[in-house]
Amino acid sequence: MKRLLLLSVLALAGCDFHTPSPRYATAPMYLLDIAPERLAGTWYEVASFPAPFQDGCSHTTATYAVIEGGLSVVNRCRQGGQLVQITGTAVPVGPGQLKVKLGGVPFAGDYWVIGQSRDGRTVLVGTPTRLAGWMLHRDPVVTEAERRWAAEVFARNGYDAAALQRTEQR
């Protein structure tokens, strides 16, 4: 339980360990207005701009379910050979904007939906500070073309696309 609480605290606060270059931090973010129901289900993290709290994580998934007022959240990953899980809620606060509260932490983090593929099977989520971002897909594997598309969308939103890292899912 202590490990989950620590993971929760790091999940929301750990993103402050590095600062994006001013070139990227000033670019506008383009948010995608998406209904919470479209996010329901399990997503595989296939690439990310990893936050410090994700150090050593692989096989990362996020499962969302519609609840009154937003979504329930269950994030899982393999870390050091063990399954780590944290739960919380995501509440829509504006077009493409979610306040995510995880694991009993007394504050919520800002997560923005900045892209969705035409087929709806890929969603790109970032933070307004551009310190973390995730490419989520309905399957554990994506094509190189899908990965390039994600890098382009992240770049348009002020991220350093060269820093996008694949997440081990096999």
C-alpha positions as CSV (number, residue, x, y, z in Angstrom):
1,M,0.0,0.0,0.0
2,K,2.9,2.4,0.8
3,R,4.4,1.6,-2.6
4,L,1.1,2.5,-4.3
5,L,0.8,5.8,-2.4
6,L,4.4,6.7,-3.3
7,L,3.7,5.8,-6.9
8,S,0.6,8.0,-6.8
9,V,2.5,11.0,-5.4
10,L,5.3,10.6,-7.9
11,A,2.7,10.2,-10.7
12,L,1.3,13.6,-10.1
13,A,4.3,15.5,-8.8
14,G,7.2,13.7,-10.4
15,C,6.8,15.5,-13.7
16,D,8.6,18.6,-12.4
17,F,12.1,17.0,-12.5
18,H,12.9,18.4,-15.9
19,T,11.9,21.5,-17.9
20,P,11.0,21.6,-21.6
21,S,13.1,23.8,-23.7
22,P,11.6,27.3,-24.1
23,R,11.3,26.6,-27.9
24,Y,8.7,23.9,-27.1
25,A,7.1,25.4,-24.0
26,T,5.7,28.4,-25.9
27,A,4.0,26.5,-28.7
28,P,0.2,26.4,-28.5
29,M,-1.5,23.2,-27.5
30,Y,-4.3,22.0,-29.8
31,L,-6.9,20.1,-27.7
32,L,-9.3,17.6,-29.1
33,D,-12.9,17.7,-27.7
34,I,-13.6,14.1,-27.0
35,A,-16.5,12.6,-25.1
36,P,-15.4,10.5,-22.1
37,E,-17.4,7.5,-23.5
38,R,-14.9,7.3,-26.4
39,L,-12.1,6.8,-23.9
40,A,-13.8,3.9,-22.1
41,G,-12.0,0.5,-22.3
42,T,-8.4,-0.6,-22.2
43,W,-5.6,1.3,-23.9
44,Y,-2.0,0.1,-24.3
45,E,0.7,2.7,-23.9
46,V,2.8,2.1,-27.0
47,A,5.0,5.2,-26.7
48,S,5.6,8.0,-24.3
49,F,7.5,11.0,-23.1
50,P,8.1,9.1,-19.9
51,A,7.6,10.8,-16.6
52,P,10.0,10.0,-13.7
53,F,7.3,7.9,-11.9
54,Q,7.3,5.5,-14.9
55,D,11.0,4.7,-14.6
56,G,11.3,1.0,-15.3
57,C,7.7,0.5,-16.4
58,S,6.8,-1.8,-19.2
59,H,3.6,-3.4,-20.4
60,T,1.7,-0.3,-19.4
61,T,-2.1,-0.1,-19.8
62,A,-4.8,2.3,-18.8
63,T,-8.4,1.2,-18.4
64,Y,-11.2,3.7,-18.3
65,A,-14.8,3.2,-17.4
66,V,-17.6,5.7,-17.5
67,I,-18.9,6.8,-14.1
68,E,-21.1,9.7,-13.0
69,G,-19.1,12.8,-13.6
70,G,-16.3,11.3,-15.6
71,L,-14.2,8.2,-15.8
72,S,-12.7,5.7,-13.4
73,V,-9.0,5.0,-14.1
74,V,-6.9,1.9,-13.5
75,N,-3.3,2.2,-14.6
76,R,-1.0,-0.9,-14.6
77,C,2.6,-1.6,-15.5
78,R,5.3,-4.1,-14.9
79,Q,8.0,-2.6,-12.8
80,G,11.0,-4.6,-11.5
81,G,9.1,-7.8,-12.5
82,Q,6.1,-6.9,-10.4
83,L,2.6,-5.7,-11.5
84,V,2.0,-2.2,-10.2
85,Q,-1.5,-0.8,-10.2
86,I,-3.0,2.5,-9.3
87,T,-6.6,3.7,-9.5
88,G,-8.3,7.0,-9.6
89,T,-10.7,9.2,-11.5
90,A,-10.6,11.5,-14.5
91,V,-13.1,14.4,-14.6
92,P,-13.7,16.5,-17.8
93,V,-13.1,20.2,-17.1
94,G,-13.2,21.6,-20.6
95,P,-12.8,20.5,-24.3
96,G,-10.1,17.8,-24.3
97,Q,-9.1,18.6,-20.7
98,L,-9.2,16.1,-17.8
99,K,-8.4,16.5,-14.1
100,V,-6.9,13.1,-13.1
101,K,-6.7,12.2,-9.4
102,L,-4.8,9.0,-8.6
103,G,-4.4,6.8,-5.5
104,G,-5.6,9.1,-2.7
105,V,-3.2,12.0,-3.6
106,P,-4.9,15.2,-2.5
107,F,-4.5,17.0,-5.8
108,A,-5.3,16.3,-9.4
109,G,-3.1,16.5,-12.5
110,D,-4.0,18.1,-15.8
111,Y,-4.1,15.7,-18.8
112,W,-5.1,17.0,-22.2
113,V,-6.3,15.0,-25.2
114,I,-4.3,16.4,-28.1
115,G,-4.9,13.8,-30.9
116,Q,-7.0,10.9,-32.0
117,S,-6.5,8.8,-35.1
118,R,-9.2,8.7,-37.8
119,D,-10.2,5.2,-36.8
120,G,-10.4,6.2,-33.1
121,R,-7.9,3.4,-32.1
122,T,-5.1,5.8,-31.1
123,V,-5.3,8.6,-28.6
124,L,-2.6,11.1,-27.7
125,V,-2.6,12.6,-24.2
126,G,-0.2,15.2,-22.8
127,T,0.3,17.6,-20.0
128,P,0.0,21.4,-20.4
129,T,3.7,21.6,-19.3
130,R,4.7,19.1,-22.0
131,L,6.7,17.2,-19.3
132,A,4.9,14.0,-20.0
133,G,2.8,12.5,-22.9
134,W,1.5,9.2,-24.0
135,M,0.5,7.4,-27.2
136,L,-2.3,5.1,-26.2
137,H,-3.6,2.4,-28.6
138,R,-6.3,-0.2,-28.5
139,D,-3.8,-2.9,-29.4
140,P,-0.3,-3.5,-27.9
141,V,1.5,-2.9,-31.3
142,V,1.3,0.0,-33.7
143,T,2.7,0.5,-37.2
144,E,5.6,2.8,-37.9
145,A,3.2,5.1,-39.8
146,E,1.1,5.4,-36.7
147,R,4.1,6.2,-34.6
148,R,5.2,8.9,-37.1
149,W,1.7,10.4,-37.0
150,A,1.9,10.6,-33.2
151,A,5.3,12.2,-33.3
152,E,4.0,14.8,-35.7
153,V,1.0,15.6,-33.6
154,F,3.2,15.8,-30.4
155,A,5.6,18.1,-32.3
156,R,2.7,20.4,-33.4
157,N,1.8,20.6,-29.7
158,G,5.2,21.7,-28.6
159,Y,6.8,18.4,-27.7
160,D,10.3,17.4,-28.8
161,A,9.3,14.5,-31.0
162,A,12.8,13.1,-31.0
163,A,12.3,12.3,-27.3
164,L,9.2,10.0,-27.9
165,Q,10.1,6.5,-26.6
166,R,8.6,3.2,-27.4
167,T,7.0,1.3,-24.5
168,E,7.7,-2.4,-24.3
169,Q,4.4,-4.3,-24.6
170,R,5.6,-7.9,-25.6
